[in-house]
Amino acid sequence: MAGTSRLIKLNNKTLVRCCVALKAVYRSKLALIFNTGKFRLNNIQQHLSCCDLCAANVGASYFQEKRLRQALLCQHCINDLPFFKQDIINGNLLNWPTIKQALPNIHFEYLFALSPYIYPFNIWLAQMKYLGRFELANLFASLLYAQWQKTMESTLIPPADLVISVPLHVKKWQVRGYNQAHLIAQDFAQQLALPYEKDVIIRCKHNQSQIGKTGSQRRKNLANAFKLKQGLASHIKHVIIIDDVVTTGTTASEISKLLKSAGVEIVSVVALCLTLPKSKSSTKA
């Protein structure tokens, strides 16, 4: 009887050790699945998806020598997108005299955009903003990441310390249910392995729509519309502001002033699109 008890205790100890070992194996398997799951899911989506523009199979896609984490466009349609030629302007649209003249009184140093506000980006942005096409955020972030990384390799733009997005007022957020700039920014920051803070700047004034307003009207409409919710760490000297479309630069400029009052030295505005100024002399960069 005593021998049986000892055997049972021994078996219990062995069982516990086996359980511990199995848990360790289980955790390692979970970690492997978690780390590779997104990549595998993206691969599956790419092979099952049809291109948003031409309906061809999507497959693997590349932009600026980087594989894109997206499953909406085929390689041919990506190649045909109306991108700005960043090498001509050294990755900064403020180097384009027409743009610099059209954006007076700005408080940011770099303006980066993928494309003019034209087809198909204008259609996609409207769909994301008003029809809830959240999957477009991943496409936009992937394209921005690839182009931004390429630009950083060939220009003297200093490395960024923080990514933020243009905030929505809470009333507009309650109506729409989401902030499209936030969705793009958090994916963009993740791909860049940079910290992202969505609440550094808050919108405290519920403004009228900016659509159709001139630059001076926009500046008046946005006066005191934002405030700094929290201080910034002393090492944060270069901040990226993510927006969907830049028109007059007023929104980004107001946020830039607040950031610089908190010790930031360089502000880069990174947007999907730039609305080109209406001028006969305007030419695509």
VOZATOR-746908 format. One line per field, with one value per residue (C-alpha): residue in three letters; residue number from 0; x, y, z. Coordinates in pm, whole numbers, padded with zeros to 5 digits. Layout:
<pts>
aa <- c(Ala,...)
i <- c(NUM,...)
xx <- c(X,...)
yy <- c(Y,...)
zz <- c(Z,...)
</pts>
This chain:
<pts>
aa <- c(Met,Ala,Gly,Thr,Ser,Arg,Leu,Ile,Lys,Leu,Asn,Asn,Lys,Thr,Leu,Val,Arg,Cys,Cys,Val,Ala,Leu,Lys,Ala,Val,Tyr,Arg,Ser,Lys,Leu,Ala,Leu,Ile,Phe,Asn,Thr,Gly,Lys,Phe,Arg,Leu,Asn,Asn,Ile,Gln,Gln,His,Leu,Ser,Cys,Cys,Asp,Leu,Cys,Ala,Ala,Asn,Val,Gly,Ala,Ser,Tyr,Phe,Gln,Glu,Lys,Arg,Leu,Arg,Gln,Ala,Leu,Leu,Cys,Gln,His,Cys,Ile,Asn,Asp,Leu,Pro,Phe,Phe,Lys,Gln,Asp,Ile,Ile,Asn,Gly,Asn,Leu,Leu,Asn,Trp,Pro,Thr,Ile,Lys,Gln,Ala,Leu,Pro,Asn,Ile,His,Phe,Glu,Tyr,Leu,Phe,Ala,Leu,Ser,Pro,Tyr,Ile,Tyr,Pro,Phe,Asn,Ile,Trp,Leu,Ala,Gln,Met,Lys,Tyr,Leu,Gly,Arg,Phe,Glu,Leu,Ala,Asn,Leu,Phe,Ala,Ser,Leu,Leu,Tyr,Ala,Gln,Trp,Gln,Lys,Thr,Met,Glu,Ser,Thr,Leu,Ile,Pro,Pro,Ala,Asp,Leu,Val,Ile,Ser,Val,Pro,Leu,His,Val,Lys,Lys,Trp,Gln,Val,Arg,Gly,Tyr,Asn,Gln,Ala,His,Leu,Ile,Ala,Gln,Asp,Phe,Ala,Gln,Gln,Leu,Ala,Leu,Pro,Tyr,Glu,Lys,Asp,Val,Ile,Ile,Arg,Cys,Lys,His,Asn,Gln,Ser,Gln,Ile,Gly,Lys,Thr,Gly,Ser,Gln,Arg,Arg,Lys,Asn,Leu,Ala,Asn,Ala,Phe,Lys,Leu,Lys,Gln,Gly,Leu,Ala,Ser,His,Ile,Lys,His,Val,Ile,Ile,Ile,Asp,Asp,Val,Val,Thr,Thr,Gly,Thr,Thr,Ala,Ser,Glu,Ile,Ser,Lys,Leu,Leu,Lys,Ser,Ala,Gly,Val,Glu,Ile,Val,Ser,Val,Val,Ala,Leu,Cys,Leu,Thr,Leu,Pro,Lys,Ser,Lys,Ser,Ser,Thr,Lys,Ala)
i <- c(0,1,2,3,4,5,6,7,8,9,10,11,12,13,14,15,16,17,18,19,20,21,22,23,24,25,26,27,28,29,30,31,32,33,34,35,36,37,38,39,40,41,42,43,44,45,46,47,48,49,50,51,52,53,54,55,56,57,58,59,60,61,62,63,64,65,66,67,68,69,70,71,72,73,74,75,76,77,78,79,80,81,82,83,84,85,86,87,88,89,90,91,92,93,94,95,96,97,98,99,100,101,102,103,104,105,106,107,108,109,110,111,112,113,114,115,116,117,118,119,120,121,122,123,124,125,126,127,128,129,130,131,132,133,134,135,136,137,138,139,140,141,142,143,144,145,146,147,148,149,150,151,152,153,154,155,156,157,158,159,160,161,162,163,164,165,166,167,168,169,170,171,172,173,174,175,176,177,178,179,180,181,182,183,184,185,186,187,188,189,190,191,192,193,194,195,196,197,198,199,200,201,202,203,204,205,206,207,208,209,210,211,212,213,214,215,216,217,218,219,220,221,222,223,224,225,226,227,228,229,230,231,232,233,234,235,236,237,238,239,240,241,242,243,244,245,246,247,248,249,250,251,252,253,254,255,256,257,258,259,260,261,262,263,264,265,266,267,268,269,270,271,272,273,274,275,276,277,278,279,280,281,282,283,284)
xx <- c(00000,00284,00462,00147,00119,00481,00417,00110,00309,00588,00341,00184,00524,00598,00259,00324,00662,00506,00238,00500,00698,00386,00294,00640,00605,00252,00370,00654,00410,00171,00454,00552,00191,00148,00471,00402,00023,-00012,00238,00063,-00281,-00158,-00019,-00353,-00541,-00307,-00363,-00741,-00802,-00884,-00733,-00948,-00883,-00858,-00997,-00683,-00531,-00333,-00043,00276,00343,00640,00699,01039,01197,00990,00723,00388,00164,-00155,-00406,-00597,-00382,-00191,00163,00062,-00187,00063,00312,00049,-00045,00018,00303,00505,00865,01029,01384,01325,01213,01441,01143,01010,00727,00822,01118,00869,00836,00470,00378,00592,00420,00075,00140,00226,00268,00340,00525,00652,00980,00894,00588,00567,00276,00243,00024,-00179,-00541,-00662,-00798,-00784,-00671,-00954,-01211,-01042,-01019,-01390,-01473,-01260,-01388,-01759,-01816,-01600,-01353,-01106,-00899,-00768,-00575,-00336,-00280,-00216,00018,00216,00266,00361,00605,00782,00816,00916,01187,01323,01322,01505,01777,01848,01792,01917,01583,01669,01514,01176,01108,00727,00424,00091,-00224,-00452,-00729,-01105,-01335,-01529,-01862,-01740,-01588,-01924,-02096,-01834,-01722,-01352,-01065,-00919,-00588,-00551,-00606,-00335,-00096,-00097,-00024,00243,00415,00403,00575,00839,00881,00823,00613,00265,00061,-00299,-00377,-00084,-00296,-00673,-00927,-01110,-01310,-01588,-01523,-01721,-01617,-01301,-01431,-01449,-01272,-00971,-00642,-00718,-01068,-00922,-00666,-00940,-01164,-00888,-00760,-00730,-00891,-00625,-00447,-00163,-00313,00015,00378,00643,00959,01271,01428,01142,01275,01127,00756,00565,00205,-00011,-00306,-00507,-00508,-00320,-00489,-00362,-00150,-00345,-00439,-00088,00059,-00160,-00058,00307,00296,00177,00444,00718,00593,00657,01018,00990,01242,01136,00788,00725,00378,00321,00001,-00144,-00237,-00174,-00433,-00242,-00286,-00504,-00248,-00180,00190,00150,00325,00355,00676)
yy <- c(00000,00240,00145,00222,00566,00644,00530,00754,01053,00978,00954,01282,01454,01306,01422,01775,01784,01658,01927,02196,02067,02053,02409,02530,02360,02499,02853,02829,02703,02988,03239,03094,03105,03461,03583,03421,03432,03780,03703,03378,03540,03817,03558,03375,03700,03794,03465,03472,03840,04021,04357,04653,04824,04553,04240,04036,03808,04011,03786,03924,04292,04524,04897,05065,04720,04636,04369,04527,04401,04450,04236,04494,04572,04367,04459,04610,04850,04951,05036,05255,05461,05838,05875,06192,06159,06196,06195,06523,06705,06518,06373,06715,06876,07212,07204,07245,07626,07611,07415,07630,07942,07787,07700,08026,08061,07694,07565,07226,07147,06854,06773,06423,06287,05986,06132,06431,06417,06245,05908,05647,05791,06045,05767,05542,05816,05898,05528,05494,05815,05774,05407,05241,05066,05003,04760,05058,05177,04883,04958,05326,05256,04999,05237,05523,05302,05180,05528,05691,05430,05480,05857,05827,05624,05891,06220,06398,06387,06298,05986,06040,05980,05967,05928,06100,06152,06448,06407,06429,06616,06375,06480,06401,06077,05977,06036,05863,05605,05616,05842,05745,05922,05719,05389,05477,05615,05318,05073,05305,05341,04965,04896,05160,05022,05372,05467,05595,05819,05892,06127,06370,06629,06655,06856,07074,07287,07149,07345,07389,07176,07296,07198,07493,07738,07947,07931,08239,08108,07773,07940,08145,07838,07633,07898,07739,07420,07191,07154,06948,06684,06558,06661,06499,06323,06537,06307,06358,06611,06490,06410,06274,06392,06156,06295,06163,06477,06807,07103,07428,07277,07476,07180,07035,07380,07443,07108,07179,07500,07306,07040,07299,07469,07132,07115,06943,07076,06911,06825,06614,06600,06265,06238,06009,06293,06660,06881,07059,07438,07562,07731,07720,07696,07390,07081,06740,06689)
zz <- c(00000,00089,-00232,-00427,-00263,-00350,-00706,-00730,-00594,-00839,-01125,-01017,-01019,-01359,-01481,-01357,-01529,-01850,-01829,-01774,-02072,-02288,-02187,-02291,-02629,-02665,-02588,-02841,-03105,-03027,-03056,-03393,-03515,-03389,-03550,-03886,-03884,-04030,-04304,-04394,-04386,-04611,-04854,-04858,-04916,-05200,-05381,-05331,-05402,-05724,-05811,-05710,-06044,-06310,-06137,-06211,-05947,-05695,-05598,-05447,-05517,-05482,-05471,-05439,-05407,-05099,-05080,-04998,-04721,-04921,-05110,-05317,-05622,-05876,-05972,-06307,-06147,-05878,-06152,-06321,-06013,-06051,-05802,-05759,-05877,-05538,-05673,-05858,-05542,-05297,-05116,-05014,-05207,-05053,-05292,-05576,-05613,-05718,-05405,-05177,-05310,-05265,-04899,-04720,-04345,-04280,-03975,-04095,-04270,-04493,-04703,-04842,-05048,-05274,-05542,-05658,-05545,-05863,-05974,-05832,-05497,-05479,-05526,-05272,-05011,-05049,-05014,-04703,-04548,-04613,-04700,-04435,-04666,-04383,-04591,-04789,-04482,-04520,-04889,-04819,-04526,-04728,-05021,-04789,-04599,-04913,-05062,-04732,-04671,-05023,-04972,-04640,-04807,-05069,-04885,-04575,-04391,-04028,-03871,-03705,-03336,-03328,-03554,-03488,-03693,-03755,-03494,-03541,-03307,-03088,-03244,-03595,-03469,-03319,-03653,-03870,-03614,-03703,-03804,-04141,-04068,-03747,-03934,-04187,-03924,-03688,-03973,-04117,-03779,-03720,-04053,-03973,-03618,-03479,-03174,-03253,-03024,-03120,-02829,-02824,-03004,-02960,-03155,-02905,-03148,-03368,-03687,-03999,-04295,-04468,-04813,-05049,-04816,-04915,-04730,-04519,-04439,-04336,-04108,-03941,-03910,-03745,-03505,-03158,-03288,-03142,-02811,-02673,-02446,-02303,-02298,-02513,-02401,-02432,-02695,-02943,-03193,-03523,-03550,-03852,-03892,-04099,-04296,-04588,-04805,-04781,-04949,-04800,-04521,-04260,-04041,-04035,-03975,-03669,-03523,-03605,-03400,-03096,-03140,-03164,-02850,-02680,-02795,-03133,-03384,-03712,-03837,-04146,-04295,-04465,-04665,-04923,-05157,-05222,-05388,-05660,-05678,-05959,-06179,-06552,-06478,-06255,-06383,-06229,-06036)
</pts>
